[in-house]
């Protein structure tokens, strides 16, 4: 019998005004309080106030994931509806304009905006992340290499962002194109195994894109659905920001 793999899922949503269809730029404070009472720790803020995130508990089988996600969605929809809002699960919001969005007032988001400036300001995007446990003794980099071949298929099955800022982009996943603005997205650099990976990144820790092995956590992180998968492996684009500068300084 195959060993059970524990995993968790995070799903991001747009809050939208039911009358106008526009994103809810400033949801009522009472909404978050009411949603927290119903959803508890499943609910989390996101970078922009028009977004929220639901987090499942630690799961072991796919049926648990489906039940958890469906129940969370229903509860979130009910609470949002009582405040005249709806919930959209999509990579982009068809009508939203990024320049008019309001950031969430939390330290980590303020630091993110300060580090990445317009790249973070334009991050009017939602996605679904899967975090899977990897058993002790399994080489996570070798596992990641086996998983990466499936990323284009996962993207193709999950595309939901053809519109951006009231325009038809001509793409099924504009989110994939928009997310390429971030410095560490796309297919990660190829490593043969964990030893080669550690030699490259230690003593500092960096998060490697859409399929990531975190050295301090026995897990493989896959923010797969609606993510950017097709950044060229040979790309040498350079992004300059205070965050990247600070990271480089810690490496010196």
Secondary structure, DSSP 8 states (H G I E B T S, - for coil): ------EEEEEEEEEEETTT--B-TT--HHHHHHHHHHHGGGEEE-SBTTEEEEE---BSSHHHHHHHHHHHHHHHHHHHHTTTEEEE-SSS-TT--GGG--B---HHHHHHHHHHTHHHHT-----EEEEEE--TT--HHHHHHHHHTTHHHHHHHH--B-EETTEE-S-SBHHHHHHTTSTT-SS----SSHHHHHHHHTTS----TTSEE-TTSSEEEEEEET------TT-------HHHHHHHHHH-
